[in-house]
Amino acid sequence: MTDAPAEIDGRALRNLIGNFATGITIISTMSEDAPVGFACQSFSSLSLDPPMVLFCPMKTSRSWSAIEAAGRFGVTILAEDQQDACAVFGSRNPDKFASVDWHRSPGGMPILDGELAWIDCTVENVVDGGDHHVVFGRVQAFGTGEPDKPLLFYRGQYTGIEPDKSVPAPWRADLEEFLFTAGTNDTWL
């Protein structure tokens, strides 16, 4: 017989997970010729072959409903100076794009100006994730924007990287094997 799991304090768990720094993205689409989107921390690279990403919208998200209906979405990877835009897209404002400058990606998705990078995707699969969905997106196109530092979120607030850490580290062949080795039982990625 298995003991019942202990009751988990959701607020305490959220605070604990806040110790994991994340980048911030805007997930967006076009709905009835109007752009819609939301701020998203739960975004990640998933696969290089095939090229896929994932994100996790709340099941109650109106923006997610529009993205699901469109079957396509854009990802704006935010730069450190885009905190105000992030706050707008984290709100319930129904016309979030009215207060930011944006453009369309080559695939027609709304992308915020000043982005670090953008990605165009199609929805590949959606699975249940508790009070969220887990959305798998197939990458159709991508590009870079302005060279800058990323906007990060850590312990409930915006943060950034140290000024002298904004240049990527030199390439290390040992990390290539660590990060991209496939088909072995001793890799975490």
Sequence and secondary structure as in RCSB ss.txt:
>XXXX:A:sequence
MTDAPAEIDGRALRNLIGNFATGITIISTMSEDAPVGFACQSFSSLSLDPPMVLFCPMKTSRSWSAIEAAGRFGV
TILAEDQQDACAVFGSRNPDKFASVDWHRSPGGMPILDGELAWIDCTVENVVDGGDHHVVFGRVQAFGTGEPDKP
LLFYRGQYTGIEPDKSVPAPWRADLEEFLFTAGTNDTWL
>XXXX:A:secstr
         HHHHHHHHTTS EE EEEEEEETTEEEEEEES EEEEEETTEEEEE  BTT HHHHHHHHHTEEEE
EE BTT HHHHHHHTS  TTGGGGS EEE TTS EEETT SEEEEEEEEEEEEETTEEEEEEEEEEEEE     B
 EEETTEEE   GGG S     HHHHHHHH  S SS   
